Amino acid sequence: MRILALGDIVGLETVEFLRNNLWNFRKDNKIDFVIANGENVNDIFGLGLDEAKILLDCGIDVITTGNHVWGRRDIYDFLDSTENVIRPVNYPSGAPGSGYTIVNADGFKILCINVLGTVFMDSLTSPFDAVDTVLVREKGNYDIALLDVHAEATSEKLAMGYHFDGRITAVFGTHTHVQTADERVLPAGSGYITDLGMTGPKDGILGVDKDTVLYRFLTKMPKRYTVAQGNIEAQGAIFDIEPFAKKTLSVKRVKF
């Protein structure tokens, strides 16, 4: 099985880019399943209902999110009713939606988990404990497992990778919008990369208009973030997986 994981999607123009290009990329690269982080689609802070539906129609099977998941209220009810968009599992149980889902693809059941790091981020339940709880609860109900670790600290992401090595088939980081060059298969067979990168405009700073970011750094004054303009690039990684063994055979960084 071949799985494509895409880094944080930034901006409405990137939604159109994916609508025009993702199905062709899937076909050309024989991708069986796509998972992507969508928390920065709408004005960098959130994912709108209409945009979520477009992304699910244009070739993304499951959308994960992160600390900006609550930026658009129109997604709240959809989170409660869909199995294809999830929020971090370590938010309190009263929050809308679920932190994981099990979906069918190519005859296999895929467990997708989303978790938020706690180093330099919100104070939530331990991401390690939260994911462990899911694995225990769903034991025997899935064939392979994927984990999006939406976190600031690279050390926390790598620690998650080693902690779940051999128990989760592929562990990948999101949030920092910079694609890392440490893709690998860990000793017990889990595919890993610290950050998938960003799917969005290349000419800004992490997808944000560069002049806005420079203004904030140089003046220390507030200014509303806006999405950068210019050429768009999708970044992520392809995981080649042996589903019967629940192991990753190879990980390859991609851009298109």
N, C-alpha and C positions, 0 to 999 in steps of 0.2 A: 504494500500500500504506500502511496506517495501523498504526503500531506504538505501543504503550503501554509505557513504562518506569516502573516503580514504585520509589520509594525504600525504604530499609531497613525490612523487616518486623520489628516488635518485639512479642514476646509471643504466647502461645498463644491468647488471646482474639482477637487480630488475625487469626489463621488462620481462626477461625470467622467473623469479619466478612467475610473475603474469600470464604469458601465460600458465604456467603449473598448476596453482592453483586457479585462480580466478573463472573460470566457475564452478568448483566443489564447491567452497565456496558459490557461488550464489545459486546453486541447493540445497545444504544441508541446507541453511538458508532461502530459499524461498525469495530471493532478487528480486525485480521487476525492480530496477533501480540502476545504479552505477555512481557516480560522483567522480572524483579524481583530485588532483592537480598534474600537470606534469612538472612544470617549472625547476626541477633539474635533469631531466633524463640524459641529455648529459653533462658529465663532470661537473655536479652541476650547470652550468650556461646555461640553455636553454633546449629547446625541439626540436629535429630534426624531419624532415618530416617522415622518415621511421619509427622511433620509435613511433610517434603519431599514424600512421596507424596500427602498431602492437597492441598498447594499445586499440584502438577502436575495433579491431578484437577479443581481448582476454577477453572481458566482461565489458569494461568501456564504458558507453553511452555518457558522456560528460567529457571533460578534461578542467579544469580551469588552470590558470597560475598565474603570479605575476610579481615582479620587474625584474626577469631574462628572461622574455618572449622574449626579443629581442636578446638573446644570440646566436641564430642560424638563419641565414638569410634564410635558405631553408624552414622555416616554414611560412614566410611572405605571400606568395601567397596562401598557404593553408588556412591561417587564413581568407583570403578574400572569399574563395570558400566553406568552410565547415560550417555547423551549429553545429558541435560537438566539436570544440576546440575554446575557447574564451579567450580574454585577459581582463585585468582590465578595467572596464567601464569608469573610470575617467581619462584615458589617452586622449589627444586631439583627436578630431574627424578625423584628418588626419592620425592617426596611422592605420596600417593594422588591419583588423579584426573587430570584434564586442565585446562589453563588456557583452553581454547577448545573450541568445538563447531560443527559445521555441521548445521543442521536444515532441513527442508523446510516451507514455509508458503505457501499460496496459489499454488503452482506455482513458487516461487522458493527458491533455496538461501541461507540466512541464516547468515553467519559471526558467532558471538557470542564475544567475547573479554572476559576478566576480568583486570584487572591491579591490583597493589597499589602505591600511591605509596611513596616512600622518604623524603620529607621529614617529620621528626617521627614516623616510623614504623619498622617493622623494616628492617634493613639487608639488602636483597635485590638481585638483579640489576636493572640499570637497567630501569625500565618502558618506556622508549622503545625500547631495544634488543630487549627481549623481544617487544613487539608487532610491531616491524619484522620480526623473525624469522618470526613467524606469517604475516604478509602475504606474505613471499617464499615460504615453504613451501607455502602454499595458493593461490598465484596461479592463477587460472583455474578454481578449484573452487567458487566462490561467486558470487552475484549482488549481494548487499549485505552490508555489515559493520556490526556494532554493537560499541561498546566501553564497558564499565563501568570507570571509573577510581575505584577505592576508595582515597581519599587524604585526608589531613588538610589540606594546603596548597592554597588556592584557586589560587595561582600555578602550582603543578605541574599541576593539572587543566587550567587554561587553556592552559598550554604544550603539554600533550598534544593538546588540541583543535586548536591551530594546526599542530603538527607533523604531524598526520594529516589535516588538512583536505584534502578531495578524494580521499583514499585510504580513509577509513572514513566510512560514510554518516551515522552518528550517534554522537556522543561525549557521554557523560553521567557526572557524578560522583555518588558515594555516600559514605557514612561519617559526615558531619557532622550528618545528621538535620535540617538546616535548609534549606528550599527557597529557592533563590536566584532572583532576578528578572532574570537575564541571558540568558534563552533567546534564541537567534538562529540564523540560518544564516550560517556563516562564508564568507569570500570565494570559496573554491573549491567550495562546495556542501555542506559537512558541517553537519548539525544539531548544536547544542551547548547544554548547560546545565551550570553548575558543580556544582550539587547538586540531585538530584531531591526531596530532603526525606525524610520519614519516613512509613511506613505503620504507624500505631500509636496509642496513647492520647495525646490532645492535652493533658491536664491535668498531665502530669508535666514533667520536664526531660529533653528528648531521649528520651522514652519511659520514663525511670526515675522511680520514686517521688520526688517533690520533697522530702519530708522527709529522705529518706536523703541526697540530694545536698546539701541545706542543712547537715545535720549534718557532713558531710565537709568542706565549705568553712569552716564556723564553728569547728570544733574541731580540724581537721587530724588527726582520728582515723579509722581504717578502719571501714567498715561495709559489709556485703554489699549490693550493688545488687539491687533488686527492681523488677519491671515496674510501672509506674504503672497505676492504675485509672481508669475514666471513659470518656468518649466516644472513639470510635476514628475516625480519618480516614485515608484513603488519599491520598498525595501522589505526584505524578510528572509526566510530560510525554508528550504525544502528538506523534509525529513523522510528518508526512505526507511520503511518500517516492515518488519516481519511480524504480522499480527498474531500468528499462532504462537510464536515465542514471546510476544509482547516486548520485543527489543527493537531498537533503532540500529539500522545497518550503516547509515551514513547521514551526515548533515552538510548541507551546502548553502552558503549565503547567496542570495540572489538580489538583483536589481533589474527593473524593467520600466 
